[in-house]
Amino acid sequence: MDLSQPFTVDMAASVGITRRMLRSSRFRRLFRGVYIDATVEPTLHDWLRGALLLMPADAVVSHTSAMRLHGYTPRRRGVLELSTNTRQTTGVPGIVLHRRKWGLDSQLVQGLPATGPERTSVDVAVRSPLPELVAFGDHLVHRGLTTIDDLRWYADSRHLDGVRRARRYGPYVVAGAESPPESHLRLLLRFARLPSPEVNGVILDREGGFIARGDLVYQGWKVVVEYDGIHHLRDPRQWRQDLRRRERLEAEGWIVIVVTAVDLHEPQLVPARVHDALSQHGYRGPAPVLSTQWRT
């Protein structure tokens, strides 16, 4: 038995490891009745594998835990979420077991049974905020785990909790968005009723040569909106390349709006900055509308 993988008390007994031995410093307890070698620093995968050992045979990783397995980090991740078609419940701290009436559409994700991208996107729609749902949909499409058409088809063809909200956010999912902050930034502008930008649009110079690929590009007004994460500051070479790139864009007549994580703490200022830039280049549309829907 591989002790670097989670195992139960019964599994340990089958190879001669007693309960007393399990209580020693050689082993780490993950849950009541589930252990792992003490030299292993448990990953999400280890915690989920250990949780599944305590659950019914049909249990699968679901909801926010499935989001994490699919490579997305949700805001809510304090507990592990699993689903079953049985009537079993769990009193294990840190584990939520959802009882489901219908089939779970599971697949192997990183070697663990989990709800697929489409089912997960519907399950989390019950309680996740719309920006996170859109960002998750963008993530799934960008990673090639599903398509926009498949996400919409699944929500339209199922009768499950969450499908109504999934149908509502589906039209906002796009191909090409590469990070959650970019997705949130795009929604800030769209819900403020500004024109829809091109996502990861290619920007060319006057001779048709490639200059850059912008996060959110307004080709008609030569305005590009960029999200600048902290990684740029941590990598001096990347930071220098970004500065040179922006200089080239400005030399070609583009206005570059840079939005940082700090800016997103005062989101009401972002649409106004973009509107001002668009207006400088001929946009005649109305000022941003920060409605109740936008604030929500």
Backbone as CSV, one residue per row, in Angstrom:
resi,resn,N_x,N_y,N_z,CA_x,CA_y,CA_z,C_x,C_y,C_z
1,MET,0.845,-1.198,0.000,0.000,0.000,0.000,0.881,1.250,0.000
2,ASP,0.519,2.227,-0.785,1.270,3.469,-0.882,0.818,4.413,0.232
3,LEU,1.679,4.576,1.244,1.309,5.400,2.388,1.339,6.897,2.073
4,SER,1.867,7.254,0.899,1.861,8.669,0.512,0.517,9.086,-0.059
5,GLN,-0.397,8.106,-0.199,-1.771,8.364,-0.618,-2.692,8.166,0.584
6,PRO,-3.818,8.887,0.654,-4.733,8.711,1.783,-5.196,7.254,1.913
7,PHE,-5.364,6.797,3.148,-5.814,5.437,3.399,-6.660,5.413,4.675
8,THR,-7.518,4.390,4.775,-8.385,4.254,5.939,-7.736,3.367,6.992
9,VAL,-8.362,3.331,8.162,-7.888,2.467,9.249,-7.899,1.010,8.808
10,ASP,-8.950,0.600,8.116,-9.040,-0.794,7.657,-7.948,-1.099,6.638
11,MET,-7.670,-0.172,5.750,-6.605,-0.373,4.775,-5.251,-0.514,5.480
12,ALA,-5.055,0.295,6.507,-3.808,0.213,7.266,-3.684,-1.137,7.976
13,ALA,-4.785,-1.596,8.548,-4.759,-2.875,9.277,-4.409,-4.033,8.353
14,SER,-4.814,-3.915,7.076,-4.548,-5.010,6.142,-3.058,-5.192,5.864
15,VAL,-2.242,-4.180,6.175,-0.795,-4.306,5.979,-0.052,-4.249,7.317
16,GLY,-0.800,-4.469,8.406,-0.177,-4.585,9.713,0.058,-3.295,10.467
17,ILE,-0.568,-2.209,10.052,-0.433,-0.934,10.766,-1.596,-0.805,11.744
18,THR,-1.288,-0.748,13.038,-2.326,-0.712,14.065,-2.815,0.713,14.311
19,ARG,-3.912,0.815,15.039,-4.436,2.133,15.402,-3.427,2.905,16.252
20,ARG,-2.735,2.196,17.122,-1.735,2.843,17.964,-0.614,3.430,17.107
21,MET,-0.210,2.704,16.098,0.828,3.204,15.192,0.337,4.438,14.424
22,LEU,-0.938,4.428,14.068,-1.496,5.567,13.343,-1.490,6.843,14.177
23,ARG,-1.526,6.676,15.506,-1.522,7.848,16.383,-0.113,8.407,16.596
24,SER,0.888,7.756,16.053,2.266,8.221,16.206,2.565,9.357,15.236
25,SER,3.769,9.928,15.395,4.173,11.047,14.541,4.469,10.631,13.108
26,ARG,4.419,9.327,12.837,4.686,8.840,11.479,3.563,9.171,10.511
27,PHE,2.372,9.435,11.064,1.205,9.613,10.204,0.478,10.910,10.530
28,ARG,-0.197,11.420,9.527,-1.014,12.625,9.661,-2.471,12.245,9.455
29,ARG,-3.350,12.687,10.358,-4.772,12.398,10.184,-5.421,13.483,9.333
30,LEU,-6.067,13.063,8.241,-6.800,14.001,7.396,-8.219,14.183,7.913
31,PHE,-8.897,13.074,8.131,-10.246,13.053,8.680,-10.302,11.926,9.703
32,ARG,-11.387,11.846,10.419,-11.573,10.740,11.346,-11.571,9.424,10.564
33,GLY,-10.550,8.614,10.783,-10.462,7.327,10.107,-9.675,7.339,8.811
34,VAL,-9.119,8.499,8.424,-8.341,8.602,7.187,-6.995,9.256,7.492
35,TYR,-5.926,8.621,7.014,-4.568,9.080,7.324,-3.718,9.150,6.062
36,ILE,-2.519,9.761,6.251,-1.524,9.814,5.191,-0.153,9.898,5.852
37,ASP,0.880,9.537,5.152,2.236,9.619,5.688,2.533,11.056,6.129
38,ALA,3.143,11.212,7.303,3.370,12.537,7.885,4.341,13.379,7.080
39,THR,5.143,12.758,6.243,6.101,13.524,5.435,5.445,14.190,4.233
40,VAL,4.206,13.827,3.960,3.478,14.379,2.812,2.718,15.628,3.230
41,GLU,2.895,16.719,2.487,2.077,17.911,2.684,0.842,17.772,1.793
42,PRO,-0.327,17.507,2.377,-1.502,17.171,1.553,-1.888,18.284,0.581
43,THR,-2.173,17.890,-0.639,-2.682,18.797,-1.657,-4.208,18.706,-1.691
44,LEU,-4.831,19.551,-2.490,-6.283,19.450,-2.682,-6.645,18.045,-3.138
45,HIS,-5.866,17.500,-4.056,-6.116,16.158,-4.570,-6.111,15.138,-3.434
46,ASP,-5.155,15.252,-2.507,-5.086,14.319,-1.374,-6.304,14.464,-0.464
47,TRP,-6.687,15.689,-0.167,-7.845,15.907,0.698,-9.108,15.328,0.067
48,LEU,-9.277,15.531,-1.236,-10.466,15.004,-1.901,-10.446,13.479,-1.977
49,ARG,-9.275,12.912,-2.264,-9.173,11.456,-2.308,-9.491,10.872,-0.931
50,GLY,-8.991,11.524,0.112,-9.288,11.063,1.458,-10.766,11.173,1.797
51,ALA,-11.394,12.283,1.385,-12.821,12.463,1.654,-13.650,11.399,0.944
52,LEU,-13.270,11.055,-0.283,-14.020,10.054,-1.043,-13.971,8.676,-0.371
53,LEU,-12.911,8.403,0.375,-12.808,7.112,1.067,-13.896,6.949,2.126
54,LEU,-14.447,8.058,2.607,-15.465,8.016,3.654,-16.883,8.072,3.098
55,MET,-16.995,8.295,1.797,-18.293,8.536,1.191,-18.852,7.286,0.513
56,PRO,-20.120,7.319,0.094,-20.701,6.195,-0.655,-19.910,5.923,-1.927
57,ALA,-20.064,4.727,-2.452,-19.282,4.323,-3.631,-19.560,5.196,-4.844
58,ASP,-20.760,5.794,-4.916,-21.101,6.594,-6.090,-20.720,8.068,-5.940
59,ALA,-20.105,8.451,-4.829,-19.814,9.865,-4.559,-18.834,10.434,-5.582
60,VAL,-19.068,11.699,-5.945,-18.182,12.393,-6.882,-17.876,13.781,-6.330
61,VAL,-16.758,14.327,-6.741,-16.400,15.702,-6.392,-17.328,16.642,-7.157
62,SER,-17.845,17.673,-6.477,-18.816,18.550,-7.129,-18.678,19.986,-6.628
63,HIS,-19.528,20.857,-7.188,-19.629,22.250,-6.766,-18.265,22.943,-6.749
64,THR,-17.961,23.700,-5.664,-16.723,24.478,-5.659,-15.480,23.598,-5.703
65,SER,-15.567,22.391,-5.160,-14.405,21.492,-5.226,-14.155,21.038,-6.662
66,ALA,-15.232,20.822,-7.412,-15.064,20.475,-8.830,-14.502,21.658,-9.610
67,MET,-14.918,22.879,-9.261,-14.335,24.060,-9.898,-12.815,24.043,-9.729
68,ARG,-12.375,23.724,-8.526,-10.937,23.709,-8.238,-10.229,22.600,-9.029
69,LEU,-10.863,21.445,-9.131,-10.257,20.374,-9.927,-10.149,20.765,-11.394
70,HIS,-11.103,21.558,-11.864,-11.072,22.023,-13.256,-10.123,23.215,-13.435
71,GLY,-9.391,23.573,-12.382,-8.348,24.582,-12.509,-8.730,25.995,-12.149
72,TYR,-9.943,26.188,-11.591,-10.405,27.526,-11.233,-10.450,27.652,-9.712
73,THR,-10.044,28.806,-9.188,-10.062,29.035,-7.741,-11.242,29.922,-7.377
74,PRO,-12.301,29.351,-6.788,-13.467,30.155,-6.421,-13.231,30.916,-5.122
75,ARG,-14.077,31.895,-4.866,-13.966,32.632,-3.608,-14.255,31.717,-2.425
76,ARG,-15.321,30.948,-2.518,-15.701,30.042,-1.427,-14.962,28.721,-1.611
77,ARG,-14.075,28.413,-0.688,-13.384,27.139,-0.776,-13.008,26.620,0.615
78,GLY,-13.845,26.947,1.594,-13.550,26.529,2.961,-13.869,25.082,3.245
79,VAL,-14.748,24.468,2.445,-15.128,23.073,2.670,-14.950,22.285,1.376
80,LEU,-14.892,20.963,1.524,-14.859,20.080,0.363,-16.293,19.688,0.049
81,GLU,-16.674,19.746,-1.228,-18.048,19.440,-1.627,-18.074,18.213,-2.523
82,LEU,-18.929,17.266,-2.131,-19.112,16.024,-2.872,-20.606,15.811,-3.077
83,SER,-20.956,14.924,-4.007,-22.367,14.628,-4.271,-22.583,13.123,-4.377
84,THR,-23.803,12.707,-4.015,-24.180,11.295,-4.072,-25.648,11.166,-4.448
85,ASN,-26.012,10.031,-5.023,-27.420,9.728,-5.284,-28.044,8.924,-4.154
86,THR,-27.237,8.578,-3.145,-27.757,7.818,-2.016,-28.374,8.767,-0.991
87,ARG,-28.894,8.199,0.081,-29.486,9.008,1.141,-28.509,9.240,2.288
88,GLN,-27.279,8.855,2.084,-26.282,8.994,3.149,-25.970,10.462,3.432
89,THR,-25.727,10.762,4.688,-25.275,12.092,5.092,-23.891,11.950,5.721
90,THR,-23.264,13.064,5.986,-21.946,13.015,6.613,-21.863,14.024,7.741
91,GLY,-21.239,13.591,8.833,-21.000,14.501,9.944,-19.533,14.847,10.058
92,VAL,-18.788,14.607,8.983,-17.353,14.858,9.018,-17.098,16.352,8.835
93,PRO,-16.443,16.998,9.799,-16.156,18.434,9.647,-15.325,18.704,8.393
94,GLY,-15.712,19.751,7.677,-14.966,20.133,6.487,-15.451,19.485,5.210
95,ILE,-16.457,18.597,5.301,-16.992,17.930,4.109,-18.494,18.175,4.030
96,VAL,-18.956,18.609,2.876,-20.389,18.744,2.607,-20.759,17.711,1.554
97,LEU,-21.727,16.862,1.864,-22.180,15.836,0.920,-23.579,16.195,0.444
98,HIS,-23.699,16.530,-0.836,-24.988,16.902,-1.418,-25.712,15.639,-1.881
99,ARG,-26.973,15.519,-1.519,-27.797,14.392,-1.977,-28.533,14.823,-3.236
100,ARG,-28.321,14.080,-4.330,-28.872,14.459,-5.629,-29.899,13.431,-6.091
101,LYS,-30.940,13.905,-6.772,-31.997,13.008,-7.247,-31.641,12.361,-8.575
102,TRP,-30.949,13.090,-9.436,-30.713,12.613,-10.790,-29.242,12.259,-10.998
103,GLY,-28.949,11.707,-12.168,-27.581,11.311,-12.492,-26.603,12.465,-12.377
104,LEU,-25.331,12.140,-12.120,-24.348,13.165,-11.805,-23.420,13.522,-12.968
105,ASP,-23.555,12.866,-14.118,-22.732,13.205,-15.290,-21.254,13.329,-14.917
106,SER,-20.737,12.335,-14.212,-19.368,12.451,-13.717,-18.342,11.974,-14.743
107,GLN,-17.112,12.393,-14.527,-15.981,11.963,-15.344,-14.738,11.990,-14.462
108,LEU,-13.668,11.378,-14.925,-12.428,11.416,-14.170,-11.697,12.730,-14.443
109,VAL,-11.408,13.461,-13.381,-10.657,14.712,-13.471,-9.468,14.575,-12.527
110,GLN,-8.289,14.578,-13.086,-7.066,14.341,-12.313,-7.166,13.026,-11.533
111,GLY,-7.800,12.042,-12.147,-7.898,10.729,-11.538,-8.996,10.573,-10.517
112,LEU,-9.813,11.604,-10.307,-10.896,11.539,-9.326,-12.246,11.682,-10.028
113,PRO,-13.272,10.965,-9.556,-14.606,11.137,-10.149,-15.152,12.509,-9.792
114,ALA,-15.565,13.252,-10.778,-16.042,14.618,-10.540,-17.093,14.983,-11.570
115,THR,-17.931,15.948,-11.233,-18.893,16.446,-12.210,-18.129,17.141,-13.339
116,GLY,-18.640,16.986,-14.554,-17.986,17.576,-15.717,-18.134,19.088,-15.741
117,PRO,-17.487,19.752,-16.678,-17.527,21.216,-16.747,-18.944,21.788,-16.821
118,GLU,-19.774,21.192,-17.685,-21.124,21.740,-17.867,-21.968,21.568,-16.605
119,ARG,-21.929,20.367,-16.011,-22.718,20.129,-14.798,-22.215,21.009,-13.657
120,THR,-20.911,21.140,-13.523,-20.362,21.980,-12.460,-20.816,23.424,-12.625
121,SER,-20.836,23.915,-13.864,-21.231,25.305,-14.099,-22.682,25.553,-13.701
122,VAL,-23.517,24.524,-13.807,-24.918,24.644,-13.386,-25.030,24.528,-11.869
123,ASP,-24.317,23.570,-11.269,-24.394,23.371,-9.819,-24.001,24.630,-9.049
124,VAL,-22.901,25.262,-9.448,-22.427,26.424,-8.692,-23.262,27.665,-8.970
125,ALA,-24.089,27.626,-10.019,-24.921,28.782,-10.342,-25.972,29.049,-9.273
126,VAL,-26.243,28.063,-8.420,-27.266,28.227,-7.389,-26.907,29.365,-6.439
127,ARG,-25.609,29.491,-6.086,-25.265,30.480,-5.068,-24.043,31.340,-5.385
128,SER,-23.341,31.101,-6.466,-22.182,31.928,-6.794,-22.627,33.238,-7.449
129,PRO,-21.905,34.340,-7.222,-22.263,35.608,-7.867,-22.020,35.537,-9.366
130,LEU,-22.783,36.333,-10.110,-22.709,36.278,-11.567,-21.300,36.514,-12.117
131,PRO,-20.530,37.487,-11.600,-19.168,37.665,-12.147,-18.317,36.404,-12.028
132,GLU,-18.452,35.673,-10.925,-17.663,34.459,-10.785,-18.154,33.374,-11.740
133,LEU,-19.442,33.295,-11.960,-19.975,32.307,-12.889,-19.467,32.573,-14.311
134,VAL,-19.463,33.842,-14.702,-18.965,34.188,-16.035,-17.469,33.893,-16.129
135,ALA,-16.725,34.261,-15.084,-15.280,34.014,-15.089,-14.979,32.518,-15.161
136,PHE,-15.786,31.711,-14.470,-15.598,30.259,-14.518,-15.905,29.735,-15.914
137,GLY,-16.995,30.230,-16.519,-17.314,29.827,-17.883,-16.216,30.225,-18.857
138,ASP,-15.710,31.449,-18.718,-14.588,31.901,-19.557,-13.392,30.968,-19.391
139,HIS,-13.110,30.603,-18.137,-11.974,29.719,-17.827,-12.130,28.364,-18.504
140,LEU,-13.327,27.772,-18.405,-13.552,26.453,-19.002,-13.355,26.484,-20.512
141,VAL,-13.856,27.546,-21.137,-13.735,27.665,-22.592,-12.278,27.909,-22.983
142,HIS,-11.607,28.789,-22.246,-10.209,29.097,-22.562,-9.320,27.870,-22.412
143,ARG,-9.603,27.030,-21.408,-8.793,25.832,-21.190,-9.168,24.698,-22.138
144,GLY,-10.181,24.889,-22.961,-10.602,23.857,-23.900,-11.362,22.721,-23.253
145,LEU,-11.925,22.961,-22.057,-12.653,21.910,-21.347,-14.095,21.791,-21.827
146,THR,-14.586,22.815,-22.468,-15.927,22.801,-23.044,-15.991,23.925,-24.069
147,THR,-17.172,24.138,-24.628,-17.379,25.237,-25.570,-18.547,26.083,-25.095
148,ILE,-18.642,27.286,-25.640,-19.773,28.152,-25.300,-21.082,27.470,-25.675
149,ASP,-21.122,26.840,-26.845,-22.346,26.162,-27.289,-22.726,25.024,-26.343
150,ASP,-21.739,24.268,-25.883,-22.042,23.151,-24.985,-22.544,23.639,-23.633
151,LEU,-21.979,24.716,-23.120,-22.452,25.280,-21.853,-23.911,25.702,-21.978
152,ARG,-24.238,26.378,-23.074,-25.608,26.858,-23.254,-26.561,25.697,-23.506
153,TRP,-26.117,24.721,-24.318,-26.962,23.570,-24.592,-27.281,22.813,-23.306
154,TYR,-26.288,22.626,-22.457,-26.508,21.882,-21.213,-27.517,22.603,-20.324
155,ALA,-27.360,23.913,-20.159,-28.281,24.673,-19.315,-29.695,24.666,-19.893
156,ASP,-29.806,24.712,-21.212,-31.120,24.741,-21.854,-31.818,23.384,-21.839
157,SER,-31.047,22.303,-21.790,-31.640,20.971,-21.941,-31.828,20.228,-20.625
158,ARG,-31.421,20.801,-19.500,-31.529,20.117,-18.210,-32.563,20.797,-17.322
159,HIS,-33.081,20.029,-16.382,-34.026,20.544,-15.401,-33.416,20.306,-14.021
160,LEU,-32.435,21.120,-13.689,-31.679,20.974,-12.452,-31.662,22.301,-11.703
161,ASP,-31.395,22.222,-10.391,-31.196,23.456,-9.642,-30.033,24.218,-10.262
162,GLY,-30.246,25.488,-10.507,-29.175,26.315,-11.054,-29.292,26.623,-12.529
163,VAL,-30.152,25.894,-13.264,-30.170,26.106,-14.714,-30.704,27.486,-15.089
164,ARG,-31.625,28.030,-14.299,-32.158,29.350,-14.653,-31.060,30.410,-14.596
165,ARG,-30.257,30.383,-13.544,-29.164,31.347,-13.453,-28.085,31.039,-14.489
166,ALA,-27.868,29.762,-14.777,-26.881,29.392,-15.791,-27.309,29.918,-17.155
167,ARG,-28.592,29.868,-17.440,-29.078,30.409,-18.710,-28.913,31.922,-18.764
168,ARG,-28.997,32.554,-17.600,-28.865,34.010,-17.565,-27.421,34.442,-17.799
169,TYR,-26.456,33.744,-17.196,-25.073,34.190,-17.352,-24.424,33.659,-18.626
170,GLY,-25.010,32.621,-19.233,-24.416,32.012,-20.416,-24.055,32.991,-21.527
171,PRO,-24.931,33.955,-21.864,-24.614,34.880,-22.965,-23.399,35.766,-22.702
172,TYR,-22.953,35.846,-21.456,-21.810,36.709,-21.143,-20.475,35.984,-21.255
173,VAL,-20.506,34.666,-21.380,-19.266,33.899,-21.508,-18.703,34.095,-22.910
174,VAL,-17.385,34.329,-23.001,-16.748,34.555,-24.298,-15.518,33.668,-24.426
175,ALA,-15.071,33.493,-25.644,-13.818,32.792,-25.894,-12.671,33.795,-25.836
176,GLY,-11.541,33.384,-25.300,-10.348,34.229,-25.315,-9.990,34.881,-24.008
177,ALA,-10.936,34.990,-23.061,-10.611,35.594,-21.768,-9.653,34.676,-21.019
178,GLU,-8.557,35.243,-20.505,-7.481,34.414,-19.980,-7.362,34.414,-18.462
179,SER,-8.120,35.252,-17.763,-8.018,35.262,-16.307,-9.302,35.816,-15.706
180,PRO,-9.639,35.441,-14.454,-10.835,35.984,-13.800,-10.855,37.502,-13.714
181,PRO,-9.724,38.173,-13.358,-9.794,39.643,-13.331,-10.164,40.252,-14.681
182,GLU,-9.678,39.664,-15.783,-10.058,40.163,-17.101,-11.557,39.996,-17.327
183,SER,-12.096,38.857,-16.887,-13.536,38.618,-17.041,-14.333,39.629,-16.230
184,HIS,-13.915,39.877,-14.978,-14.621,40.835,-14.126,-14.547,42.238,-14.713
185,LEU,-13.382,42.590,-15.256,-13.212,43.909,-15.860,-14.139,44.075,-17.060
186,ARG,-14.247,43.041,-17.869,-15.132,43.101,-19.033,-16.588,43.322,-18.604
187,LEU,-16.997,42.657,-17.522,-18.370,42.814,-17.045,-18.610,44.200,-16.458
188,LEU,-17.593,44.767,-15.793,-17.727,46.127,-15.277,-18.105,47.096,-16.395
189,LEU,-17.509,46.902,-17.548,-17.759,47.800,-18.669,-19.080,47.472,-19.352
190,ARG,-19.351,46.185,-19.515,-20.574,45.793,-20.228,-21.825,46.196,-19.457
191,PHE,-21.808,45.974,-18.128,-22.992,46.315,-17.336,-23.128,47.819,-17.124
192,ALA,-22.041,48.561,-17.385,-22.136,50.022,-17.342,-22.651,50.579,-18.672
193,ARG,-22.984,49.660,-19.595,-23.575,49.990,-20.901,-22.598,50.710,-21.824
194,LEU,-21.323,50.380,-21.695,-20.341,50.851,-22.657,-20.272,49.848,-23.806
195,PRO,-19.686,50.229,-24.939,-19.578,49.273,-26.042,-18.812,48.020,-25.614
196,SER,-19.142,46.894,-26.218,-18.456,45.642,-25.904,-17.086,45.621,-26.581
197,PRO,-16.018,45.416,-25.813,-14.679,45.377,-26.411,-14.382,44.013,-27.013
198,GLU,-13.388,43.975,-27.867,-12.879,42.714,-28.401,-11.946,42.100,-27.359
199,VAL,-12.135,40.832,-27.070,-11.336,40.160,-26.047,-10.055,39.625,-26.663
200,ASN,-8.917,40.013,-26.062,-7.608,39.609,-26.565,-7.468,39.905,-28.063
201,GLY,-7.825,41.127,-28.399,-7.769,41.543,-29.799,-6.354,41.846,-30.256
202,VAL,-6.091,41.594,-31.529,-4.786,41.864,-32.132,-4.743,43.324,-32.579
203,ILE,-3.669,44.014,-32.217,-3.488,45.423,-32.563,-2.345,45.535,-33.559
204,LEU,-2.604,46.193,-34.678,-1.617,46.340,-35.746,-1.197,47.798,-35.879
205,ASP,0.005,48.006,-36.427,0.456,49.375,-36.672,-0.098,49.875,-38.011
206,ARG,0.319,51.052,-38.422,-0.236,51.674,-39.635,0.093,50.890,-40.897
207,GLU,1.197,50.126,-40.858,1.589,49.314,-42.013,1.044,47.894,-41.947
208,GLY,0.250,47.609,-40.925,-0.316,46.273,-40.785,0.550,45.301,-40.015
209,GLY,1.633,45.803,-39.401,2.496,44.943,-38.608,1.947,44.755,-37.196
210,PHE,2.260,43.609,-36.633,1.774,43.275,-35.295,2.463,44.141,-34.238
211,ILE,1.645,44.729,-33.343,2.182,45.464,-32.198,1.968,44.674,-30.908
212,ALA,0.711,44.279,-30.693,0.390,43.658,-29.412,-0.946,42.949,-29.494
213,ARG,-1.203,42.176,-28.480,-2.523,41.595,-28.249,-3.049,42.204,-26.951
214,GLY,-4.172,42.887,-27.011,-4.696,43.587,-25.839,-5.773,42.808,-25.132
215,ASP,-5.896,43.023,-23.821,-6.917,42.312,-23.047,-8.322,42.651,-23.563
216,LEU,-8.651,43.936,-23.563,-9.956,44.413,-24.026,-9.699,45.545,-25.014
217,VAL,-10.051,45.332,-26.253,-9.646,46.250,-27.325,-10.867,46.891,-27.985
218,TYR,-10.838,48.224,-28.066,-11.840,48.984,-28.817,-11.171,49.443,-30.107
219,GLN,-11.246,48.611,-31.145,-10.533,48.899,-32.390,-10.996,50.212,-33.020
220,GLY,-12.307,50.464,-33.012,-12.833,51.641,-33.696,-12.402,52.952,-33.082
221,TRP,-12.013,52.922,-31.793,-11.629,54.157,-31.100,-10.162,54.144,-30.642
222,LYS,-9.446,53.067,-30.998,-8.030,52.940,-30.634,-7.822,53.126,-29.129
223,VAL,-8.604,52.376,-28.379,-8.475,52.344,-26.920,-8.307,50.889,-26.504
224,VAL,-7.338,50.628,-25.634,-7.142,49.277,-25.120,-7.131,49.334,-23.598
225,VAL,-7.857,48.409,-22.991,-7.951,48.329,-21.529,-7.211,47.074,-21.090
226,GLU,-6.229,47.244,-20.194,-5.376,46.142,-19.769,-5.507,45.923,-18.271
227,TYR,-5.547,44.653,-17.879,-5.466,44.344,-16.447,-4.019,44.030,-16.107
228,ASP,-3.489,44.699,-15.088,-2.103,44.513,-14.674,-2.087,43.805,-13.325
229,GLY,-1.715,42.536,-13.317,-1.629,41.786,-12.077,-0.303,42.020,-11.374
230,ILE,-0.193,41.549,-10.142,0.992,41.767,-9.327,2.221,41.072,-9.906
231,HIS,2.003,40.037,-10.745,3.145,39.308,-11.301,4.023,40.202,-12.170
232,HIS,3.425,41.247,-12.736,4.220,42.156,-13.562,5.257,42.884,-12.714
233,LEU,4.882,43.253,-11.489,5.808,43.962,-10.617,6.888,43.036,-10.078
234,ARG,6.572,41.759,-9.981,7.541,40.808,-9.439,8.566,40.363,-10.475
235,ASP,8.292,40.624,-11.745,9.194,40.227,-12.824,9.663,41.481,-13.553
236,PRO,10.856,42.011,-13.203,11.338,43.261,-13.813,11.412,43.198,-15.334
237,ARG,11.794,42.026,-15.871,11.896,41.903,-17.325,10.524,42.043,-17.977
238,GLN,9.495,41.379,-17.387,8.144,41.481,-17.925,7.627,42.905,-17.825
239,TRP,7.935,43.554,-16.708,7.495,44.934,-16.501,8.094,45.852,-17.553
240,ARG,9.392,45.668,-17.847,10.051,46.486,-18.858,9.441,46.243,-20.238
241,GLN,9.160,44.965,-20.563,8.551,44.656,-21.854,7.179,45.307,-21.980
242,ASP,6.423,45.311,-20.886,5.099,45.933,-20.906,5.201,47.438,-21.157
243,LEU,6.189,48.068,-20.525,6.366,49.510,-20.737,6.706,49.812,-22.191
244,ARG,7.596,49.024,-22.775,7.971,49.228,-24.178,6.763,49.024,-25.095
245,ARG,6.003,48.032,-24.785,4.812,47.722,-25.588,3.826,48.885,-25.531
246,ARG,3.622,49.446,-24.343,2.692,50.559,-24.200,3.209,51.800,-24.920
247,GLU,4.509,52.000,-24.895,5.082,53.123,-25.630,4.798,52.991,-27.125
248,ARG,4.909,51.776,-27.659,4.627,51.543,-29.081,3.157,51.817,-29.393
249,LEU,2.280,51.360,-28.509,0.853,51.579,-28.716,0.536,53.073,-28.720
250,GLU,1.077,53.802,-27.759,0.812,55.238,-27.670,1.403,55.981,-28.865
251,ALA,2.549,55.504,-29.347,3.146,56.127,-30.529,2.267,55.946,-31.760
252,GLU,1.473,54.877,-31.763,0.566,54.611,-32.888,-0.805,55.266,-32.673
253,GLY,-0.921,56.064,-31.610,-2.163,56.793,-31.384,-3.176,56.107,-30.491
254,TRP,-2.775,55.027,-29.837,-3.690,54.312,-28.948,-3.662,54.922,-27.545
255,ILE,-4.814,54.885,-26.880,-4.882,55.215,-25.454,-4.897,53.893,-24.688
256,VAL,-3.991,53.759,-23.741,-3.895,52.535,-22.953,-4.398,52.813,-21.541
257,ILE,-5.465,52.138,-21.164,-6.009,52.234,-19.805,-5.530,51.008,-19.035
258,VAL,-4.774,51.237,-17.967,-4.254,50.137,-17.161,-5.061,50.056,-15.867
259,VAL,-5.654,48.897,-15.620,-6.450,48.666,-14.415,-5.725,47.651,-13.550
260,THR,-5.552,47.972,-12.276,-4.863,47.078,-11.348,-5.857,46.487,-10.352
261,ALA,-5.369,45.562,-9.548,-6.214,44.959,-8.506,-6.721,46.025,-7.543
262,VAL,-5.892,47.038,-7.259,-6.308,48.128,-6.366,-7.473,48.893,-6.987
263,ASP,-7.424,49.114,-8.302,-8.515,49.824,-8.983,-9.844,49.088,-8.840
264,LEU,-9.782,47.765,-8.805,-11.018,46.990,-8.722,-11.673,47.089,-7.348
265,HIS,-10.953,47.689,-6.374,-11.579,47.963,-5.073,-12.466,49.206,-5.139
266,GLU,-12.285,50.016,-6.174,-13.150,51.168,-6.440,-13.680,51.054,-7.865
267,PRO,-14.480,50.032,-8.128,-14.861,49.708,-9.510,-15.657,50.795,-10.208
268,GLN,-16.334,51.662,-9.446,-17.148,52.701,-10.084,-16.312,53.692,-10.881
269,LEU,-15.001,53.760,-10.601,-14.132,54.697,-11.315,-13.676,54.161,-12.670
270,VAL,-13.710,52.837,-12.831,-13.159,52.230,-14.046,-13.977,52.573,-15.290
271,PRO,-15.308,52.397,-15.302,-16.062,52.748,-16.515,-15.896,54.206,-16.915
272,ALA,-15.783,55.097,-15.930,-15.618,56.522,-16.253,-14.297,56.767,-16.972
273,ARG,-13.232,56.103,-16.532,-11.925,56.256,-17.195,-11.993,55.764,-18.643
274,VAL,-12.664,54.635,-18.833,-12.754,54.084,-20.185,-13.627,54.984,-21.063
275,HIS,-14.722,55.475,-20.506,-15.595,56.366,-21.280,-14.853,57.627,-21.689
276,ASP,-14.055,58.197,-20.789,-13.289,59.404,-21.119,-12.323,59.135,-22.272
277,ALA,-11.662,57.962,-22.220,-10.711,57.619,-23.291,-11.435,57.445,-24.625
278,LEU,-12.560,56.747,-24.609,-13.329,56.551,-25.837,-13.797,57.892,-26.398
279,SER,-14.242,58.796,-25.506,-14.746,60.102,-25.946,-13.644,60.930,-26.590
280,GLN,-12.410,60.802,-26.085,-11.281,61.529,-26.680,-11.049,61.123,-28.134
281,HIS,-11.468,59.899,-28.470,-11.258,59.396,-29.831,-12.560,59.294,-30.627
282,GLY,-13.525,60.107,-30.239,-14.695,60.238,-31.080,-15.955,59.523,-30.661
283,TYR,-15.932,58.786,-29.555,-17.137,58.088,-29.100,-18.155,59.110,-28.623
284,ARG,-19.391,58.951,-29.041,-20.442,59.897,-28.680,-21.568,59.236,-27.890
285,GLY,-21.306,58.081,-27.356,-22.314,57.386,-26.570,-22.487,57.995,-25.193
286,PRO,-23.540,57.609,-24.489,-23.816,58.180,-23.163,-22.767,57.780,-22.136
287,ALA,-22.746,58.502,-21.047,-21.842,58.192,-19.940,-22.229,56.843,-19.327
288,PRO,-21.311,56.216,-18.609,-21.623,54.927,-17.992,-22.832,55.016,-17.066
289,VAL,-23.614,53.954,-17.049,-24.788,53.878,-16.188,-24.503,52.855,-15.089
290,LEU,-24.362,53.347,-13.858,-24.088,52.436,-12.732,-25.413,52.117,-12.041
291,SER,-26.153,51.243,-12.664,-27.490,50.897,-12.203,-27.430,49.953,-10.992
292,THR,-28.613,49.615,-10.487,-28.688,48.656,-9.388,-28.107,47.304,-9.823
293,GLN,-28.387,46.922,-11.065,-27.826,45.668,-11.584,-26.317,45.730,-11.608
294,TRP,-25.758,46.850,-12.042,-24.299,46.998,-12.086,-23.727,46.903,-10.678
295,ARG,-24.336,47.599,-9.718,-23.813,47.587,-8.354,-23.912,46.204,-7.728
296,THR,-24.986,45.486,-8.035,-25.127,44.128,-7.531,-24.035,43.230,-8.085
